[in-house]
Amino acid sequence: MKINELYQSIINDLKNGKRPLVKLNEQVLDDIYESYSQCLSQSDRELLMKVLCILDNTQTTTRRFEEFILKSFETFTDSEAIIFLLGTFQKQVAEARFKDGHRLEMSHLQLLERLLEHDDPEVVEWTLRIIESIGSQGLFFKKKIFAMKPNFFERFNKHRKAIFQIIEMLEKRWGH
């Protein structure tokens, strides 16, 4: 199945309220790998979004795309792309590593730390969601996270409200 066909199938399922979670075989993974490589070499944002959609809506986790995902954070810096990258990072980097018995590396933690300072509160929210999911490695961010708790008036923004709620949950978990 070609990338465009697979992407369209996922989009149709999502529009119909279905959770796609497709299984990818080696041939499809090879096709995605080739497409992802092309998208990075040509800075093709449209292709990136299709690839990320597929990788985020699959049952297949693989560390095969880890380097591409990390490089994408440098190449595609708009908020929408970063949010999609974070979803894919969670599944294809964090979950794939944990499934294989590996923790996130310092470079991964440093990337997440930089994203905590992003201007877009939605990027910060999704970064916090990943940090919340990485267990004890999240303690790396404890001081920074507790210092960034939104004030009362900022909580009227839905993403800042979510940030506040995630930080409160982490405070309870980590004992602040």
Phi, psi and chi 1 to 4 in degrees:
 res  aa     phi    psi   chi1   chi2   chi3   chi4
   1 MET       -  132.0 -175.5  176.7  -82.5      -
   2 LYS   -75.9  158.9  -64.6 -172.7 -174.0 -124.2
   3 ILE   -56.6  -48.3  -62.2  -59.3      -      -
   4 ASN   -61.5  -39.8  -73.4  -31.6      -      -
   5 GLU   -67.1  -43.5  -67.4  169.6    6.8      -
   6 LEU   -64.6  -44.2 -177.8   54.9      -      -
   7 TYR   -58.8  -47.5  168.6   76.0      -      -
   8 GLN   -63.6  -38.0 -158.9   53.2   55.2      -
   9 SER   -62.1  -42.7  170.7      -      -      -
  10 ILE   -64.3  -46.0  -70.7  169.8      -      -
  11 ILE   -60.2  -43.0  -66.5  -60.8      -      -
  12 ASN   -61.5  -43.6  -70.8  -21.5      -      -
  13 ASP   -60.8  -44.5  -78.1   -9.1      -      -
  14 LEU   -62.4  -42.6  -69.6  170.1      -      -
  15 LYS   -63.2  -30.6  -75.4  179.3 -179.8  176.7
  16 ASN   -90.1    9.9  -68.0  -36.9      -      -
  17 GLY    77.8   13.4      -      -      -      -
  18 LYS   -94.2  151.2  -65.0  179.4 -173.5  173.0
  19 ARG   -96.7  108.4 -168.2  167.8  176.1 -169.0
  20 PRO   -62.2  -56.4  -10.0   16.7      -      -
  21 LEU    36.1   61.4  -66.4  179.3      -      -
  22 VAL   -73.2  153.7  -63.6      -      -      -
  23 LYS   -98.6  133.5  -70.4 -175.6  179.9 -178.6
  24 LEU  -108.0  128.5  -55.6  175.8      -      -
  25 ASN   -89.3  176.3   61.3   37.0      -      -
  26 GLU   -61.4  -38.1  -76.7  -56.3  -47.0      -
  27 GLN   -63.8  -43.9  178.8   58.4   51.6      -
  28 VAL   -67.3  -41.0  174.2      -      -      -
  29 LEU   -60.1  -39.4  -73.0  169.3      -      -
  30 ASP   -62.1  -43.1  -70.9  -16.2      -      -
  31 ASP   -62.9  -42.9  -68.5  -15.1      -      -
  32 ILE   -64.5  -42.1  -64.9  169.5      -      -
  33 TYR   -59.5  -45.7 -170.3   88.4      -      -
  34 GLU   -63.3  -43.9 -174.1  178.1  -50.3      -
  35 SER   -64.5  -41.3  -67.0      -      -      -
  36 TYR   -64.6  -42.4 -152.6  151.6      -      -
  37 SER   -59.2  -44.9  177.8      -      -      -
  38 GLN   -62.7  -43.9  174.8 -172.1  -21.9      -
  39 CYS   -62.5  -37.0  121.0      -      -      -
  40 LEU   -71.8  -41.8  -74.0  172.3      -      -
  41 SER   -68.4  -27.2   67.1      -      -      -
  42 GLN  -108.4    5.3  -62.0  174.0    3.8      -
  43 SER    47.8   46.5  -63.6      -      -      -
  44 ASP   -87.8   96.2 -174.9  -20.5      -      -
  45 ARG   -64.7  -40.4 -172.2 -179.8 -175.5  -72.3
  46 GLU   -60.8  -44.9 -177.4  179.9  -17.3      -
  47 LEU   -67.0  -38.7 -177.7   56.1      -      -
  48 LEU   -56.0  -47.3  171.9   76.6      -      -
  49 MET   -62.7  -36.5  -60.9  -51.0  -91.5      -
  50 LYS   -66.6  -45.8  -70.2  177.3 -179.2  179.6
  51 VAL   -62.7  -45.0  167.8      -      -      -
  52 LEU   -63.5  -39.6  -65.0  178.2      -      -
  53 CYS   -59.2  -44.5  177.8      -      -      -
  54 ILE   -65.6  -48.1  -66.3  167.1      -      -
  55 LEU   -66.4  -27.3  -69.2  175.1      -      -
  56 ASP   -84.6  -18.6 -166.2   32.6      -      -
  57 ASN  -114.4   41.6  -72.2  -73.8      -      -
  58 THR  -126.3  155.3  178.9      -      -      -
  59 GLN   -81.7  -15.8  -66.2  178.8   19.0      -
  60 THR   -84.5  119.4  -50.4      -      -      -
  61 THR  -109.1  136.3   57.6      -      -      -
  62 THR  -151.6  141.0  173.6      -      -      -
  63 ARG   -80.7    2.6  -67.3  177.7   52.9 -163.4
  64 ARG   -57.9  -29.8 -178.7  177.0 -171.6  177.1
  65 PHE  -101.2    4.2  -59.5   99.5      -      -
  66 GLU   -55.1  -49.5 -174.5  172.3  -34.2      -
  67 GLU   -61.6  -41.8 -175.5  179.9  -31.8      -
  68 PHE   -63.7  -43.0  -74.4  168.6      -      -
  69 ILE   -62.0  -46.3  -67.1  166.5      -      -
  70 LEU   -63.5  -41.0  -63.9  174.5      -      -
  71 LYS   -66.0  -32.9 -171.7  173.0 -178.0  179.3
  72 SER   -61.9  -32.9  -64.2      -      -      -
  73 PHE   -63.4  -26.8  -80.2  103.5      -      -
  74 GLU   -83.7  -34.4  -61.4  167.0   16.6      -
  75 THR   -82.9  -40.6  -53.3      -      -      -
  76 PHE  -113.5  106.8  -58.1   93.8      -      -
  77 THR  -111.3    3.4   58.1      -      -      -
  78 ASP   -75.7  153.6   63.9  -75.8      -      -
  79 SER   -57.2  -44.0  -65.8      -      -      -
  80 GLU   -60.7  -45.8 -177.7 -177.3   37.4      -
  81 ALA   -63.6  -41.4      -      -      -      -
  82 ILE   -62.9  -40.8  -68.9  171.4      -      -
  83 ILE   -63.5  -43.4  -68.8  162.8      -      -
  84 PHE   -65.9  -38.5  -81.3   89.2      -      -
  85 LEU   -63.1  -39.9  -79.7  163.0      -      -
  86 LEU   -62.7  -40.7  -75.8  166.8      -      -
  87 GLY   -61.8  -42.0      -      -      -      -
  88 THR   -71.7  -37.1  -53.5      -      -      -
  89 PHE   -57.9  -45.6  176.4   92.7      -      -
  90 GLN   -58.6  -45.1  176.0  141.3   11.0      -
  91 LYS   -79.5  -49.6  179.1  172.1  -97.3  177.2
  92 GLN   -92.2   -9.0  -60.3  -61.9  -20.6      -
  93 VAL  -114.3  -66.7  177.8      -      -      -
  94 ALA   -62.0  -57.1      -      -      -      -
  95 GLU   -63.0  -41.1  -72.5  178.8   21.8      -
  96 ALA   -63.7  -40.8      -      -      -      -
  97 ARG   -65.4  -46.8  -78.0 -179.1  153.6  -87.7
  98 PHE   -63.4  -38.3  -63.8  149.6      -      -
  99 LYS   -61.5  -35.4 -172.4  172.4  133.5 -174.4
 100 ASP   -85.6    1.2  -69.0  -14.2      -      -
 101 GLY    83.2   21.4      -      -      -      -
 102 HIS  -115.5  146.2  -61.1  -75.7      -      -
 103 ARG   -90.0  168.6  -63.6  167.3   57.0   89.7
 104 LEU   -69.0  147.7  -66.9  177.0      -      -
 105 GLU   -86.3  166.7  -65.0  178.1    2.4      -
 106 MET   -58.6  -36.0 -174.7   54.9   72.1      -
 107 SER   -63.0  -34.3   61.3      -      -      -
 108 HIS   -67.2  -45.0  -58.6  127.1      -      -
 109 LEU   -64.0  -39.0  -60.6  177.6      -      -
 110 GLN   -66.0  -37.2  -70.3  167.1  -21.4      -
 111 LEU   -60.9  -49.0  167.0   67.5      -      -
 112 LEU   -62.2  -38.1  -65.6  171.9      -      -
 113 GLU   -62.5  -42.3 -175.4  174.0   40.6      -
 114 ARG   -63.1  -39.3  -77.7 -167.8  -50.0  -87.1
 115 LEU   -70.4  -21.6  -68.1  173.3      -      -
 116 LEU   -64.7  -19.9  -77.4  173.9      -      -
 117 GLU   -97.9    6.7  -62.4  172.3    1.2      -
 118 HIS   -64.6  148.1 -160.9  -82.1      -      -
 119 ASP   -69.2  -28.4  -69.2  -23.6      -      -
 120 ASP   -85.8  118.2 -173.4  -25.6      -      -
 121 PRO   -62.0  -24.7   10.5  -16.7      -      -
 122 GLU   -69.0  -37.3 -169.5  172.2    3.3      -
 123 VAL   -63.2  -44.1  169.8      -      -      -
 124 VAL   -62.7  -42.9  175.6      -      -      -
 125 GLU   -57.7  -49.1  174.9 -171.1  -13.9      -
 126 TRP   -69.5  -30.4  -73.0  105.5      -      -
 127 THR   -65.1  -44.9  -56.8      -      -      -
 128 LEU   -61.9  -36.6  -77.9  168.8      -      -
 129 ARG   -62.2  -38.7  -69.2 -176.1 -172.9  -76.3
 130 ILE   -67.8  -45.9  -68.1  173.5      -      -
 131 ILE   -58.7  -40.4  -68.9  168.7      -      -
 132 GLU   -62.2  -29.5 -174.6  -87.0  -33.4      -
 133 SER   -89.3   -5.9   75.5      -      -      -
 134 ILE   -97.6   13.7   61.7  174.3      -      -
 135 GLY    65.6 -138.7      -      -      -      -
 136 SER   -63.3  -21.6   63.1      -      -      -
 137 GLN   -65.5  -21.1  -79.1 -166.6  -69.8      -
 138 GLY   -63.4  -22.4      -      -      -      -
 139 LEU   -60.7  -22.1  -71.2  168.8      -      -
 140 PHE   -54.5  -29.7  174.7   81.7      -      -
 141 PHE  -101.2    0.5  -53.1   98.1      -      -
 142 LYS   -50.4  -54.5 -176.4  177.1 -179.9  178.0
 143 LYS   -61.3  -45.7 -174.2  176.3  178.5 -178.0
 144 LYS   -64.1  -44.1 -175.8  174.7 -156.6  111.7
 145 ILE   -64.7  -45.4  -71.7  172.7      -      -
 146 PHE   -65.8  -27.8  -69.0  165.5      -      -
 147 ALA   -77.5  -15.1      -      -      -      -
 148 MET  -104.7   13.1   62.1 -174.5  -82.3      -
 149 LYS   -59.7  125.7 -164.8  171.2 -176.2  179.2
 150 PRO   -64.3  147.9  -16.7   27.3      -      -
 151 ASN   -77.5  177.3   67.5   40.4      -      -
 152 PHE   -56.3  -47.7  177.2   76.8      -      -
 153 PHE   -71.8  -28.8  -67.1  105.1      -      -
 154 GLU   -67.1  -22.0  -70.9  179.0  -41.4      -
 155 ARG   -71.6   -4.6  -69.3 -176.8 -128.1  157.4
 156 PHE   -77.3  -17.0  -70.4  105.9      -      -
 157 ASN   -80.8  129.6  172.3  -67.9      -      -
 158 LYS   -60.6  -33.2   69.3  178.4 -178.0  178.1
 159 HIS   -76.3  -38.4  -59.9  -65.8      -      -
 160 ARG   -67.0  -35.4  -65.9 -146.4 -176.3  -90.3
 161 LYS   -63.0  -43.9 -178.8  179.1  179.8 -179.8
 162 ALA   -63.5  -40.1      -      -      -      -
 163 ILE   -58.3  -48.5  -70.7  168.6      -      -
 164 PHE   -57.4  -46.1  178.6   80.7      -      -
 165 GLN   -65.4  -40.0  -68.5  169.4  -23.8      -
 166 ILE   -66.2  -42.8  -65.3  167.7      -      -
 167 ILE   -63.3  -42.4  -69.3  172.9      -      -
 168 GLU   -60.2  -41.9  -82.8 -163.5  -33.4      -
 169 MET   -62.4  -44.0 -178.8 -174.7   59.9      -
 170 LEU   -65.2  -37.7  -68.7  172.6      -      -
 171 GLU   -59.8  -42.5  -76.0  175.9  -20.4      -
 172 LYS   -66.1  -41.8  -71.4  175.4 -174.5  167.8
 173 ARG   -66.8  -43.2 -177.2 -177.4  -60.1  165.7
 174 TRP   -91.9   -5.2  -65.2  -22.6      -      -
 175 GLY    68.3   72.4      -      -      -      -
 176 HIS   -91.0      -  178.8   67.8      -      -
